[in-house]
Amino acid sequence: MSIRQAEDPTTANRIASVLARRIVEAEIAPGSRLREVPLAAEFGVSRGSVREALRILERDGVVRIEAHRGAQVTLLSTDELIEIFQVRTVLLGLAMALFCERCEASDHVWLKEQIGRLKKAGRDTDSKAASLHADISAEMAGYALRRGGNLRLERMFMQMSAQVARYTRLGLSAKERRRQSIDTWQQLSEALGRRDPSAAERCGRTLVTNTFRFALGQIAGIRPDL
């Protein structure tokens, strides 16, 4: 893939987006080193643009930059994973409660349409269905966060999303987990219809905890520190 060289910040942002996607989809493994020279050649940009892209990824917790060693894709420890998902559980619960309080008819219609997309995605092959489900769910969570109206909450949640996106996808890799996720989104829709923020908060928490529990079980077989 080639991106034309430019001296504006969008160049670094685009490179960061491409690299983040590769990391999320496991094309680049946790612990891998990201070297400036090969990346600059691939994208057709200066090393400075690549360096800025790596700083963006570091800010989002996706990579760690060490002096004299360069950038390395973050490999989270067990405790770090648990801590992040514990915080995300609380944040998404609060976000869904706020969304419920501010939800308008058009928001509810939009959410129902996305649930329909999730169901349709389930007809694809497992690998494609998992990717589609994760992308649609992320859109839905992002929408709810924006409509909830708490910008600080939205920023905190989205920053952590970049750190754990690959684990979130792993947590949706099984068909039964995706069905469970759809059921929870449906329960959220019903809570919105009843104007029940407490039920909406429980749904938000459930979306995170169910995904993490499944992912943790899957990771246990491939991560020696889990």
C-alpha positions in Angstrom: 0.0 0.0 0.0 1.4 3.4 -0.9 0.5 6.8 0.6 1.9 9.9 -1.1 4.3 11.9 0.9 3.0 15.1 2.5 4.1 17.4 5.3 0.7 17.8 6.9 -0.4 15.8 10.0 -2.9 13.8 8.0 0.0 11.7 6.6 1.0 10.5 10.0 -2.6 9.9 11.0 -3.2 7.8 7.9 -0.1 5.7 8.5 -1.1 5.3 12.1 -4.6 4.1 11.1 -3.1 1.5 8.7 -0.7 0.2 11.2 -3.4 0.1 13.9 -5.6 -1.9 11.7 -2.9 -4.4 11.0 -2.2 -4.8 14.7 -5.9 -5.3 15.5 -6.3 -7.9 12.8 -3.1 -9.7 14.0 -1.2 -9.1 10.8 1.4 -7.6 13.2 1.8 -9.6 16.4 2.1 -8.2 19.9 5.8 -7.7 20.7 6.8 -7.1 17.1 9.1 -4.2 16.4 8.1 -1.4 14.0 11.1 -0.1 12.1 11.1 3.4 10.6 13.2 2.7 7.5 11.1 -0.2 6.0 7.8 1.6 6.9 9.0 4.9 5.3 9.9 2.9 2.1 6.5 1.1 2.1 4.4 4.2 2.5 6.6 6.5 0.4 7.1 9.1 3.1 9.9 10.5 5.2 11.1 8.8 8.4 9.7 11.9 10.2 6.2 11.0 9.1 6.6 7.4 10.3 8.0 8.6 13.6 5.0 10.9 14.1 2.7 8.0 13.3 4.4 5.8 15.9 4.0 8.6 18.4 0.3 8.6 17.7 0.1 4.8 18.3 2.2 5.3 21.5 -0.3 7.9 22.7 -3.1 5.4 22.2 -1.2 2.7 24.0 -0.9 0.5 20.9 3.0 0.6 20.8 5.7 1.4 23.2 8.8 3.5 22.1 12.0 2.8 23.9 15.3 4.8 23.6 17.7 3.1 21.2 15.3 0.3 20.6 12.5 1.9 18.7 8.8 1.1 18.7 7.3 -2.2 19.7 3.7 -3.4 19.5 2.3 -3.4 23.1 2.2 -6.8 24.7 -0.2 -6.3 27.7 0.3 -8.4 30.9 -2.5 -10.2 32.5 -2.9 -7.6 35.1 -2.9 -4.8 32.6 -5.6 -6.5 30.5 -7.8 -7.1 33.6 -7.4 -3.5 34.7 -8.3 -2.0 31.3 -11.4 -4.2 30.9 -12.5 -3.4 34.4 -12.4 0.3 33.7 -14.0 -0.2 30.3 -16.9 -2.1 31.9 -17.7 0.8 34.1 -17.3 3.4 31.4 -19.5 1.6 28.8 -22.1 1.0 31.5 -22.2 4.7 32.3 -22.2 5.6 28.6 -25.2 3.5 27.9 -27.1 5.0 30.9 -26.4 8.5 29.6 -27.3 7.4 26.0 -30.7 6.1 27.4 -31.4 9.4 29.1 -30.7 11.4 26.0 -32.0 9.0 23.4 -34.4 10.3 20.7 -36.6 8.3 18.4 -34.1 8.6 15.6 -31.4 7.2 17.8 -33.5 4.2 18.7 -34.3 3.6 15.0 -30.6 3.8 14.2 -29.7 1.3 16.9 -32.3 -1.2 15.6 -30.9 -0.9 12.1 -27.5 -1.8 13.4 -28.8 -4.8 15.3 -30.2 -5.9 11.9 -26.7 -5.5 10.4 -25.3 -7.7 13.2 -27.8 -10.4 12.4 -27.0 -10.2 8.7 -23.3 -10.4 9.4 -23.8 -13.7 11.1 -24.6 -15.3 7.8 -21.0 -14.9 6.6 -18.2 -17.3 7.3 -16.9 -17.3 10.8 -13.8 -15.2 10.2 -15.6 -12.6 8.2 -18.6 -12.6 10.5 -16.3 -12.0 13.5 -14.6 -9.0 11.8 -17.9 -7.5 10.7 -19.5 -8.0 14.1 -16.6 -6.3 15.9 -16.7 -3.3 13.5 -20.4 -2.8 13.7 -20.4 -3.2 17.5 -17.6 -0.6 17.7 -19.7 1.8 15.6 -22.7 1.3 17.9 -20.6 1.8 21.0 -19.0 4.9 19.5 -22.5 6.3 18.5 -23.8 5.7 22.1 -20.8 7.4 23.6 -21.2 10.5 21.4 -24.9 10.8 22.0 -24.4 10.4 25.7 -22.8 13.8 25.7 -19.8 13.2 28.0 -16.7 14.1 25.9 -14.2 13.1 28.6 -15.9 9.7 29.0 -15.8 9.2 25.2 -12.1 10.0 24.9 -11.2 7.7 27.8 -13.1 4.8 26.4 -11.9 5.2 22.8 -8.3 5.5 23.8 -8.5 2.2 25.7 -10.3 0.7 22.7 -7.2 1.0 20.6 -5.2 -0.8 23.3 -7.5 -3.9 23.5 -9.1 -4.0 20.1 -7.4 -7.3 19.1 -8.6 -8.9 22.3 -12.1 -7.6 21.8 -12.1 -9.2 18.3 -10.9 -12.4 19.9 -13.8 -12.2 22.3 -16.2 -12.2 19.4 -14.5 -15.0 17.4 -17.1 -17.7 18.3 -20.6 -17.8 16.8 -22.2 -18.4 20.2 -20.5 -15.3 21.5 -21.8 -13.2 18.6 -25.3 -14.5 19.3 -24.9 -13.5 22.9 -23.7 -10.1 21.9 -26.7 -9.6 19.6 -29.0 -10.6 22.5 -27.4 -8.0 24.7 -27.7 -5.2 22.1 -31.4 -6.3 21.7 -31.9 -5.9 25.5 -30.3 -2.5 25.3 -32.8 -1.5 22.6 -35.6 -2.6 24.8 -34.2 -0.6 27.7 -34.1 2.5 25.5 -37.7 1.9 24.6 -38.6 1.7 28.3 -36.4 4.7 29.2 -34.7 2.5 31.7 -31.1 3.9 32.3 -30.3 1.3 34.9 -31.1 -1.6 32.5 -29.1 0.2 29.8 -26.1 0.5 32.1 -26.3 -3.3 32.9 -26.3 -4.0 29.1 -23.2 -1.8 28.6 -21.4 -3.6 31.4 -22.4 -7.0 30.0 -21.1 -6.2 26.5 -17.6 -5.7 27.9 -17.5 -8.4 30.6 -18.8 -11.2 28.3 -16.3 -10.3 25.6 -13.4 -10.1 28.0 -14.2 -13.4 29.8 -14.3 -15.3 26.5 -11.2 -13.6 25.2 -9.3 -14.4 28.4 -10.2 -18.1 28.1 -9.0 -18.1 24.5 -5.8 -16.3 25.3 -4.9 -18.6 28.1 -4.0 -21.3 25.6 -1.6 -19.1 23.6 -0.1 -16.7 26.2 2.3 -18.2 28.8 1.7 -15.4 31.2 -2.1 -15.9 31.4 
